Amino acid sequence: MSAVEKFSVSLPADLAQFARERAEEKGLSLSAYLASCIEPERRQRALREFLEEIGESADSTSPERYAVELELAEIEAEDARTRVERLRQALRASTEAAE
């Protein structure tokens, strides 16, 4: 298990409540949920840095390059699914408030 660091984070009340609800829905602790939100961005950055590092020196059709680009696309697709879900929730809340 990797080392953990405990620290305090301040969030707007509505965002903190949303995070607690999402963590509960997913069966995660709040810390685990927040980490799961941050980790894809960290991985995405590392993959992009790797692609920049190999740059033009790598064959643009190499399996390694395709694998990295595929992983980036999967992260971006998950981000899109998350955005869609947030929009659905906002639409439901807006519709309920209008009724």
HUKARA-V172645 format. One record per residue. N is the residue number from 1. RES is the residue in one letter. OMEGA is omega in whole degrees, 0 to 359 (NA if undefined). Layout:
n = [N:N]
res = [RES:RES]
omega = [OMEGA:OMEGA]
This chain:
n = [1:2:3:4:5:6:7:8:9:10:11:12:13:14:15:16:17:18:19:20:21:22:23:24:25:26:27:28:29:30:31:32:33:34:35:36:37:38:39:40:41:42:43:44:45:46:47:48:49:50:51:52:53:54:55:56:57:58:59:60:61:62:63:64:65:66:67:68:69:70:71:72:73:74:75:76:77:78:79:80:81:82:83:84:85:86:87:88:89:90:91:92:93:94:95:96:97:98:99]
res = [M:S:A:V:E:K:F:S:V:S:L:P:A:D:L:A:Q:F:A:R:E:R:A:E:E:K:G:L:S:L:S:A:Y:L:A:S:C:I:E:P:E:R:R:Q:R:A:L:R:E:F:L:E:E:I:G:E:S:A:D:S:T:S:P:E:R:Y:A:V:E:L:E:L:A:E:I:E:A:E:D:A:R:T:R:V:E:R:L:R:Q:A:L:R:A:S:T:E:A:A:E]
omega = [180:180:177:177:179:177:184:178:176:179:171:185:182:178:177:179:178:180:178:181:180:179:180:179:182:180:181:169:178:179:180:179:180:177:180:177:184:186:180:179:178:179:179:179:180:180:178:178:178:179:177:181:181:174:183:182:182:174:183:178:182:178:180:180:178:181:180:180:176:179:176:180:179:178:180:178:178:176:180:178:178:178:179:180:178:179:177:179:179:178:178:181:180:179:179:181:181:183:NA]
